[in-house]
Amino acid sequence: MHSKWNSETSYPPAASPQLPPGQHPQHMTQRLKNLEDQMALLIKLMESNNQLLRSIEEQQNRVCTSGGGGSVIVRM
């Protein structure tokens, strides 16, 4: 069974992607490469940020001993 919506809707052929006027495949390829590079940098910065947060958490949870023999949990 075909619905009325599907039977009246036309789609562009898959073999010929629609590019905005003035856009060449090489330009689109370069833009995609730039996006990939930006995503890789973003991932690297997020990993660095996560490591920094783990380090801060470890420092906050570190137990410091005082001269009197007792221990104090230091929280920032």
Steps between C-alpha positions, in 0.01 A plus 500: 500500500621849421386803685391810310785701656767260382358461151495876437835587657796514265857476618816614321701214353756362743777512240482878459527678837357851508768761568423864567578730206871571477594199713745258342563146629862596576381788717262272688777243548726769647223619733443144620875457561504824701205378707677169564811687616293723730322196646834327564629811678180528702529136609864553599409808705212316669734215597747752641221672691380167643854421618521840668166441673618158622816661636299767683271232645801301624640811666166570668480145633862483620544442869745739664659412832563771755783517756265377777460154351141550386385506141287753325324458167564813301215631283521805279 
